[in-house]
């Protein structure tokens, strides 16, 4: 388990942006909300990637097709993420892209996850994620573990 200090700078996986955008996270919804509240109460620096917003837009498009999209909540949440000052946007360096491609070469084909992990690694951020497949890949390949699970946050 990481120390509390290591949770002071956290990059959010897409799942942790979805509630702000009015998109449910399914069975993880309550856990995600509790994590966000705890990070906020602890005064953690919260980071997001433009690629998470892209992934969230794909999910929003799916909700539009189903006729269950709340455009007002999405727009309000998007404004909050991008302009409120509470969230910080990461800037991906060339090294981040090269690391993401290397992860792909190693067998992890989700490029959004690859970019998020590479960003966390190069920027010294913890990556808060629900993604057990990414976690297993990182461990199996012996890569630097920057991942934070919801349990890490909630039990700290």
ABEGO torsion letter per residue (X at the ends): XBBAAAAABBBBBAAAAAAAAGBBAEAAAAAAAAAAAAAAAAGBBBBBBAAAAAAAAAAAAAAAAAGABBAAAAAAAAAAAAAAGABBBBBBBAAAAAAAAAAAAAGBABAAAAAAAAAAAAAGBBBBBABAAAAAAAAAAGBBBABBBAAAAAAX
